[in-house]
Each structure stands twice: as structure tokens, then as C-alpha cells.
Amino acid sequence: MDITPIARVYSPELEEKLLEIARLDAQLNATVPVTMRESVEGLLRVVNSYYSNKIEGNLTKPSELIALVDDSIEHKSKGLLEIRHHIEVQVKLNFENNPREDVAKQDFIKAIHKAFYAECTPDELLVSSSDNAKFYEIEPGEYRATDVVVGQHRPPKPDLVPAYMSWFASAYKIEYLHGLSKYYAMAASHHRLAWIHPFLDGNGRVTRLFTDCFMRAIGLKSYGLWSMSRGFARSSEQYYRYLSIADRPRQDGEDDRGILSDAGLVSFTEYFVDVAIDQMTYFTSLLEPYKLEERINVYFQLRFNGGLFDSKGKPLKKLPLEAKDIYKTLLYNGPHTRKELQDKLQVSERKLRDIITEMAKDHLIFAPPKRPLQVRLSPHAVEVLFPYLFQ
């Protein structure tokens, strides 16, 4: 089981970038108030799911995401259902019932896979061989029992997978990672899990979901306010190229002692870190409170003037300016009851009810009966409030 958990030698320049990640993490974590965090993380789960599935060939368009929050739309596409299920899995993958120390354990990684396939039909659990000569059944949460080929990569034989995964659990045990080593490990563990390819199908999504959990587990407090999957999808050719470079066997006597290239892992780590910094920088700018408030003001002024249109070119219904105050209250201060909003904004019960009805129709808020209201993702608003989020 001779593969190294992290590369032996990294450049001083890369170490500087890791320190920049720590700085950006503290800055972004301080930028978003606790009261606003739940709403933003809810939006980012959609973003994360959209991009992770896009990498796998899901062709759902951002404008179609409205179906994810509209229960009246009965016939959702397979792509949308896939994204919705991915979002639900993210919600389940918290550390309330699973200690952070368990993140690299086999049972936790199996649970990710099992959760992702839990609601699949028998037909959806069938995958064909590369030559379409045979069909194999995916067993949710179970390691593969057959050989697979992934591009030029031939993952370990199925009988070796449990041993490799046991090595993985030990190599990336959170208690063993200190200082900058935990940042090197976030990149290395992503590649090593992808290289082992433990499951028959779904390894890409499982690996990215694992990395989401790992980033939180090593102490990146702002993770959830930004997304590695978005960065991977925006540079998908590079993503697969650097994974492939790290797949290479050891090249010579100077390329460390493991079966895989140390230099290849360095290259992937450098790519991974650059993606992380790019995404952290983007979301820090996007979520800067003053700039975000400006965009909110612009959006609701446009809605008040009737200056926005839906994806079919139909004008969106005008909203009174009080809608802006409702949106800001829920975004910055968290869920509120109707009575709390009425008292805070000093509007009549009837007027508040009418505004809430229209905002709910446009997916600006979630307004279930007899429950607190909260902000929702609206495809009508996202291009103004969160520009370039889905580009």
C-alpha cells in the first residue's frame, strides 16, 4: 500500500498560498453575519450541486433551477431531480451526528455514496460496461466488485479496494493533521480518493462531497460560503488533466518512493490551491455587505419600476418597496414570523400578506403556513444579487 498521503516537497510559493487561504478564510468568515449565514449556505448548496453535476455531464440550465423550489411543478427533469437529491445529501452530511474526526473513515464515505443513491429506482442502479456488453448493479454504500477503467486510469483491483480505503482512513485522519499539513491533505485526499475509485459509479460526486466535508473538518470556517465544485467546473479540462497527472506512476528514483508520482501530486495540489483562492476571493467580493446591499436595492428598485423580465421575456409583476425591507430582514436577521415582520416594518396585516404572496410566487422567500419565513434562491433575482454565480 505504498502511496504517499501528501507530497514530500512543496515550494515556498505554495506555502505562501496556503497562508493566503487561512487569511481569506478568516476574512470571509467575519464578513457574513451569523444571522445571514444560513440563507447564504442554502444558496451555495444549490450552486455546489449545480456545478458538481455539471462536471458529470448534467446539462440543466441555471434558469431551470426554479423547479427546485416550486413544488407545483410536477414533472421535473432527470437532471433537476439529480441536483435536488444532491442538495438533500449535502444537508444530511453534517457533523451533528458524525464527529469531524470520522470524515475520512470508510463508514462515512460509504454513507455519502449510500445517501446519494438511496432514492434511485432499480433501473437507475444499473450501469453498463465500457463496451456495453454487460450491465452491473450499483450497491449503494458498497465498494465495487468489478474492474473498471476511467479514461487512461486503471483503478486498483476490487479485492484491493478495502485495503486502500483502510490506508486512506488512516492517512487522512484529522487528528494526525497539524499546521499546513491539513491544507496539503485537502488536495491530496481529493486525488487519492478519486484514484482509488472505490465505487462502481458516482465516484466523482462522492469525492467532491467528501472534499466539502473535509474542508469543514480541517477547520475552514468559511467553507459553505464558497464552493470548490464551482471552481472545478469552471476549469473542468484542467481539473481532469491535473487529476490525470497525479495518477501517473513514479517516474524515477527522484520521484519519491511511492507507486504514484510525487511531482504529479504537487501539480494537482498547486491547481487545487489556486482554485480555492480564486473561489474564496470571488465569494468574499460577492458577499461583501455594502456591495450586496447595493445590489439588493437595485433589484427591488427594478421590481418596483417593472423593469425585470422572466426567462420567457414576460415582465415580472411589480413589487412594492416594502418587499425590499422584508427581503433584507430575512437575509440579514434570519427567519421571521409574519407577526414579527408586521411589528418590525409597521405595515398592515393585509398588505404584508399580499406582498408575501407575491414574493413567494417569485421564489424570493419560502413562506409555509404557520412557519417562519426565510429567503430562497430565485432565478429571477440571482443574476442581479449574485452576478456570474452560474457562469
N, C-alpha and C positions, 0 to 999 in steps of 0.2 A: 504494500500500500504506500508506495514511495512517491507521493506528490506533496509539494510544499503548500502550507496554508497561506503564506504570503511570500512575495519575492524577497530575496536576500538583500539586495542593494537598490536603494532608490536615490534619486538625485536631490540635492539641496533645494532645487527649484520646486520639486514636487512637495517637499516638506513645507515650503512656504505656502503652497496652495492649500495644504491640509489645515494650516493655521488660519488661512483665509476662510475656510469652511466653518471653523469654530467661531470666528468673528461674525460672519454673516448669520450663523445660527442664532447667536445671542441678539444680534440686531433685529432680525425678523421676528424672533420670539417676543421681543419687547415692543415691536411695532403694533401687533394685533392685540387689542384688549381681550381679556378672558371672555367677556360677555359676547364678543363678536366671533370668537374662535369657532364655536360650534357651527355657525352658519357658513363660515368660510370653508371649514373642513368638509361640510356636506357638499358644497360645490366642488371641492377638489376631488372628492371620491368619484364624482361623475367624470371629471377631467381625466383622472387616473385610469378609470375603466375604459373610457373612450379611446385613449391613446394606447393602452396595453393591448386592447383588442384590435386596434388599427394595425399594430405591428403584425398580428396574426392574420391579417387579410380581411378583417371586418370592415365593410365599405359603408357603414352607417354614416350619414352626414350630420354635422352639428345641428342643423335646422330640424332634424328628425327627433332630437332628444326631448322635444316637448312631450312625446308619447310616454316618456318615462315618468312624468309627473301628472299625467292625465288618465285617471282610471276609467274615464268614459270611452277611451279608445280601446276597443275590444281586441282588434286584430293587429297586434304588434308584430313587426318583422322578426325573423330569427335573430338578426343582428342586434336589434334593440333588446330582445329578451336576454341575449348573451351579456350585453352591457349591464342590464338591470341586475342580473344574477351576480355579476362580478362586483357590483356595488354592494349587494347584500353580503357577499363573502367578506368584503372589507370591514363591514360593520361588525361581523362576528369575530374577526381577527383582532381582538383587543386583549389587553393583558389583565383584565379584571378577573378572569377565571384561569388565565395561563400566566405564570410568572415570567418576567422578561428573560430569566435565565434559561427558560425552556425553548427559546426561539430557534436554536439550531438542532434541537433534538428530533429524532426520527418521528416520534409520535406527533409533534407539532406540524412538521412538514407534511406528513401523511394526512393530517387533519385539514390542511389547506386544500390538498387535492380532493379529499372526500367532500368537503363543503362545496367545491366548485362543481362537482358532478352529481351532487345529491339529488337534484330535481330533473335529471336527464331521463328521457324515455329510453326503453331498450334499444330502439333504432339509433338514437344519438350516442349510445355507448359502443357502437360498432365502428371500427376503423379498418381500412384496407391496408394491405402490404404495399410496398412501393411499386410493385409490378401489378397491383390489383388482382393478384391470383388468389389471395386468401383474405378472410376477414377475421379480425381479432376483437375480443370484447374487453373494454376498459373496465377494470375493477376499481371503483372509487376508493382512494386511500391505500391501495396496494401497489407494490412495486411490479414492474413489468416482468413477464415470464418468457419474453421472446427477444431475439436480437433485433436491433433497429439500426438504420443508417440515417444520419442527419446531414444532408449535403455531402461534404467530404469527410465528415466526422463519423467514426465508428465508436459509439459509447461502449463502456465495459459490458462484458457478457452478463446476462441476467443473474447467473449464480454468484457473481461478484458484487452485485449492487448492494446487498445488505452490509457487506464488509466495508465498502466505500462509504456508505451512509453512516456507519458507525464511526469511521475515521472523521467524517465531516462534522458529526455532532461533537466530537472531542476537540477537533482543530479550531472550531469557531465558538466554543463555549464562552459565554460572555465574561465569566469570572476570570478567564485567562487573558483577557484583552485589556491592556492598560496603555495610557498615553496615546501616541499616534498610531499604535498598532491596531486599535479598533477602527480607525479610518482606513488603513490599508485593507483590513479584513472585510470592510463593507463591499469593496470592489472584488477582492479575491473570492469571497464566498459566493458572490453572484456568478462568477465564471465557473467555479468548481461545481456548483450545483447543476448548472446548465451542462457542463461537461459529463457529469455522471449520468444525467438524463434518466432519473430513476423510474419514471412512469411511462406507460405506453403512449399516453397522449397528454397534452396540457402542460408540458414542462416549461414552456416559455412563460405562460401566465403564472404558474406556480412559483417559478424562480423570481419573477418581478414582485409577486405578492410577498414572498419570503423577504426580499430585499426591503420592501416597505416596512415590514415588521422589524427587521434587523436594524434599520436606520433609527427607529424609535428606541430599540432596546439598548443601543450603544450610547444613548443619551442626547441625540439630536432633537432638542425640544421643539424646534420649528417644523420638524417633518410632519406632514399632513397639511401644511400650508404651502407646500411645493411638491413637485412630482418628478421622480426620475423617469417614469414611463413617458411623460411628455417629451423630455429631452431625448430619450432613446428613439421615440417615434419620429421626431423631427430630424434625426440623423440616422435613420434606420440602416442605410447602407454601411455607414461607419460602424454602427452597433454590431452588425453581423460580421463585418470584416475584422474588428478587433477581438470579438469572441473567437473567430477562426484562428487569428494569430496566436491567441493564448492556448488554443487547442494543440498547437504544434508540439511534437516530441522534443526532448532535449537535443540541441543541435551539436554540441561538442563538449569537451571537458571543462570549458569555462562557463557553460550554461547551467551551472548548479548541478546537483546530484540527483534530482527527481526525474520522473519519467516525462514530465512536461517542461517546456521551455520556460526558464526563469525570465528571460528577456521578453518573451511573449506576454507573460503576466504583468510585467512592468508596463508594457504598451497598453494593455487593456486598462490597468489601473489609472494611467495618465488620462486616457479617454474618459473613464468613469468620473474622475475628479473634475475634469473640465466641464462635463455635462452638469454635474452637481452645482458647480459655481455659477454656470450660466443660468440654471433654473432658479437658484436662490436669489441671484441678482435681479432677474426678471420679476419674480414674485414680490421681492422687497419693494421694488418700484411700484408694482401694481397695487399693493396693499397699503402703501403709504397713506395715512389717514387723510391728510389735507387734499391730496390728489384724488383719492377715492371719493371724498365728499363732493369735490368739484364735478366729477363725472355723474354722481347721483343727481346733483342739482340740474345738470344739463339734460339728463334723461327725462326727469319729471317735468322740466320746462317744455321739452319737446312733446311729451304726452299731453300736457295742458293745452298746448297750441295745436294739437292734432297733426304733428309733423313726423310721425313714425308710421311705418307700414309693416305688415307681416310678410312672410316668405312668398306669398302669392301676389304681393303688390297691393293688398287691400289695406286701407287706412285703419290703424288701431284706434279704438274708441278713446275719446278724450278722458283724462282723469283730472279731478280737482287737485289743487296744490297740496291739500291735506294728505294726499296719498304719499307724497314725499316724506312728510313727518312720520307717518305710520311706518314706512319702509326703513327710515333711519333709526327709529326707535327699536324696531325688531332686530335690525342688523347690529347696532352698537350695544344694545342693552339686553338682547336675548328675547325669548318668547314672552308674550304678554297675553293676559286675558282681554276680552272685549271691554270689560268694565275698567280695567287698568288703563287701557288706551283712551277710553272715553274721558276718564278723570284727568289723565295727563294732557290730552290735546284739547280738552274743553269743547267738544263737539257733541251734537245731539246723538241720541242712540240710533235714530233712523238714518241720519247722514252717515254715521260711522258704518252702519250695516250695509248701506248702498255702496260705499267705497270699498269695503272689504269684499263684497260680492264681485265687483269688477276686477279688483286686484287678484282675487283667487282665480277668476276665469283666465286671466292673463299669466297665471303661474308665477306671479311676483311674490305671493305668500301662500302658505299652506294654512287653511282655515277649517279644520274639522269641527263638527258641532261639539259644544261644551268642553272644548280643549283649548289651550293657549295657541295663539297664532305665532307662526315663525316664517322667516324668509325662505324662499325657494329659488331654485335656478329657473330663470326664464329666458328661453332662446331669443325672445323679443328684446330683452334688456342686455344680454350678455355682451354684445358687441360694443355697446356704449360703456357699460360699467367695468367690463374686463376685456379691453381690446386685445386682439391677437391671441386670446386664450386657446382657441381651437384652430390655430394656424401654425 
